[in-house]
């Protein structure tokens, strides 16, 4: 495999930024971060992060996101929740709705309550999935692409929860089965870049799931296993900037050919817990549900809005109040 790109930072004037609207990310400082338990293959309590380096890497990531043209908002850490630093895991953003994750492991379930309090204080509607006792749905297993939602299952999210997700946002869900526990969340193996392109790691998925993604993504950047193991798919996109924890040389060449700017923001101390750049920053500009254009298209094709309203009325999604 080729050498990695050297760490780099880009400093653009405000009139050079390429994003059409300012993106906002929610992050939590790593004041109480550590490996207190083991719930994925990356975690080892005998291999604790260097907390000084973790703080340096976290603040460096904040700076890189801001330099790319986005805004970072901060939510306070909680001493008893070491994984709260991974804010993207706590829930899904759908315009003014915060849909709480249902974590598989009880050790992380309290994180959603603290996140919900923050969203309520900013007038978001807070929802929880009406899932069964054995069901789970974690937000890092879901990504919108091509007019549908790509959703993973097998390690943290149950397949049965995909139907509930589809009904809530009224979009088709493309279910992807994970077969390698090192890629336990979708955001380690699938990173949408734009309407046509995505970084994908087929080694993480079943053969049939690979075929589904191949049909969905017109121009995939297909990672080899060793490339995927660098967590380069666990990236965030700000305009035409790709902020990633590492960038294999071949991957960087393709991204640059496609017109993307690469910012490598190392997060080695967080990878020890199985998370990287995307895990650390929750995108507040999310929109999972049907757009006005989609609704209009449904009207033009003669589909009955009464049916849609009837479905909405029959839902049992819970609005969580204080």
N, C-alpha and C positions, 0 to 999 in steps of 0.2 A: 504494500500500500504506500502511496506517496506521503511525503511529509505534510504536516498540518500548516495552515496559514499561520504566520506570526500574529500575535495579538495586535489589533489595530483599533484606533478610535477615529471617528470622522467628526469634524467640526464644521458645520455648515452655517452659512448666514440664513437668517429666517426666510429671506425671499428665495432661497435655493431649495427649501424643503419641498418634498414631492407629494406629501400626503394632502389630500383635498380637504380634509377636516381633521382637527386636532384629536388625537386619540388620548384616552385616559386609562391608566392602569392603577389598580389597587394593590399595595404591597404591605408586608408586615416585617419589621426589623427582626433580625435573628438573635435578639437579646437572650432568649431562653432556648435557642435551638440546640439540639443534641440528639444522639441516638439512644433512646431509652428503652426501645423494644425492637423486635425484628418482624416485619410484616411483608417484606419483599426480599428478593435475593441479594440486593445491594446492601442491605442494612446488616451491620455487624457491631454489636455493642463493644467488641474488643478493638474496633477501628473507629474511634471517636474523631469528629472533625476538629480541626484547629480553629477555635472560636475567633481568635484574632484575625486569621486569614479569611474566615467565613464573613465576618463583618466587612472586611476590606473588599471582598468580592461582591457582597450585596450592595454596598454603596457605589461601587464601580458600575454595577448593572443599572442602578438608579440613574447615575450620571449618563450612561450610554443611551438609555431610553429617552431621557430629556434632550440629549444632544440630537437624537433622531427626530425630535419635534413633538414628542408626546408629553403629557402631564402625568406625574406620579402623585397619587394620594396615599397617605399612610394610615394604617389601622394599628392600634397598639398591640404589642405582644402580650401573651398570658403565660405566667410562669409554669403552669401545669400542662401546657400544650406545646411541646417542642416542635411539632410539625405544622403549627399554625403559620409558619413562615411560607408554606406552600399554598398561597391564597387561591390559586386557580383551581384547587381541588374542592373548595368549599361550596361552589354552586354555579349555576348557569345564569347568565344575564340575558333577558329578553326584553329589550327596551326599558320600561320602568318596572319590570318584574325581576325579583331575585328568586330563583328556584333552588331551594336548598338541596345539596347532595344528601343522599342516604348512604353514608359510609358503610362498607362491609364490616370493618373492625370497630368494636365499641371504643377502642382506645382513641379514635379520632372523631367520634360522633359529637363531642361537645364543641368542636370548632365551628360547626354550622350555626350554633346559637349565637356565638359572639359576632359572627359575620352578619347574621340576620339583624342584630341590634344596630349595627353600623348602617345597614341599608334602610331600616325603618327610620333612623334619624335623618335620612335624606329623602324621605317620602317615597321610597320604593314599596311596591306591594311584595310581600314575602309569601312564597308558596312552598308547600312541601308535597312530595309525591305520595299518593295513597297506596303504598306498596305493602305486600304481605311481610310477615315476620322474617321470612327467609330470603326476601328480595333486597337488592341494593342497586343504586344507580349513582355513580360518581362522575362529577362534571368533567374530569379530565379524560373521560371515555367518549366524549361527544364533540364533534366538530361539524359546522355547516359547510357544505360544498355542493356545487352544481344543483341548487334548488332543493336539496334534501339534507338530512342529517346523517353523517357517518357516525356510527356508534359501535364501540367495542364491547365484548363480553368474554367471560371465561375466568377472570381472576378477581376483579373488583366489582363489576357490574353483572347482574343476571340478565339473561336473554329476555325473560318475561317482562322485565322493566322497560324494554324498548317499546312495547305496545303502549304502555302508559305515557311514555315520552311523546310518542307520535300523536296520541290523542290530545295531549295538552297543547302542543304547538301547531297541530294540524299540518304536519309535514311528514312525508315518507321518510322512514328510517332505514338506512342500509346497514344491516347487522354484520359486523366483522368479528370472526372468532379468533382469539389469541391462542397460540400454541407454545409460546416460549415465555416462561414466567419472568424473564428479565425485561420483557416489554409488557408489563402488566397493565399499563394505561395506554390509551390510543395516542396521546400526545408524545409518546416516545417513538412512535413508528409512522405517524401521519401528520404532516404539517402543510395546510393549504397556503399557497402563495398568492394566488389570484383566482380568477374565474376558470382558468384552464390548467393551471399548474399546481402541483403539490409535491412535496418531498415524501417519499413512501419507502417503507422497509418491509418488503414481502416476507422476509425470513420470520417475521413476528406472527404471521397469520396462517390460517389453514389454506389449502390449495383453492378451495372454492371461493374463499374470501378474497384471495389474490385476483381471481378472475373478475369478481364484482368490482374491485377498485380499478382494475385495468380498463373496464368498460366505462367507468364513471369519470376518470381523470384523462383528458385528452393528451396532456403533455406531462407525464410523471418524471420526476427525478428519482430514479430507482437506486436505492442504497444497497451496497454490498453489506454483509453482516458486520465486518470489521468497521465499516463506516458508521453503521447504525449504532454500534456499541459506544461510539463517542458522544452520543446524545445530540448529534447535530440536528436531528428532526425536532428536538424539544426547543424550538425557537419561537420568537415573536416577530411579527412583521409590522413595521411602522412606515407607511408609505412604500417606498422602494428600498427601504433598509431592512436587512435580515440580521437580527441580533441573535447570535447562537453561541453555545458554550465552547464549541470547537468547529473547525471547518476543514475536512479532508480536502486536499488539493484538487482532486477531480470534481468534487462537489462545488468548490469555489469557482472553478473555471466555468462550469455550467451556469451557475447563478449570475456571474458577471456577464456571460454571453447573453443572458436573458434580460440584462439591464438592472440587476439588483446590486446594491452596495452591501458589502459584508462587514459586520462588526463582530469580532470575536470577543466575548465577554466571559472569561473563565469562571466556572463555579464548581471547581473540583470538590470543595468541602460539602456541597449540597448533593452532588452525585453520590456521595457516600451513603446518603439516605434514599437514593433512587429518584432524585428530582434535579431539574436543571432550570434553564432560563424561563421556559413557558410555565413551569410549575410555580415559579416565584411571583408571577405578575398576572393578576386577573384583569382581563380586558373589559372595561365598563361600557364599551360601545356595542355590546352584543345584541343581535337581533335574530332569534331563532324562529319566530312565528311567521306566518304568511304576511307578505307585504301587501300594500294597497294594490300594486300592479297585479299580484297573483289573485287577489280577490276579484279585481276587475276582469281578469282573464276568465275566471270561473263564471262570472256573470255572462260574459260574451259567449261562452260555450254552452250556455243554457243550464248549467248546474244549479240546483236549487239552494238558495241561501237559507231557506227554511230548514232544510236538512242539517246544514251547518249549525244553525241556532239551536236546533233540537239536540244535537250532539253536545253542544256547549252546556245546555240546560241539564243534561243527564250526567255531566261530569261530577266527580266527588273530590276535586282537588281542594285542599284545605288552605284557606288564607290564615296564616299564623299571626296572631296578635300577641301583644306583650302580655 
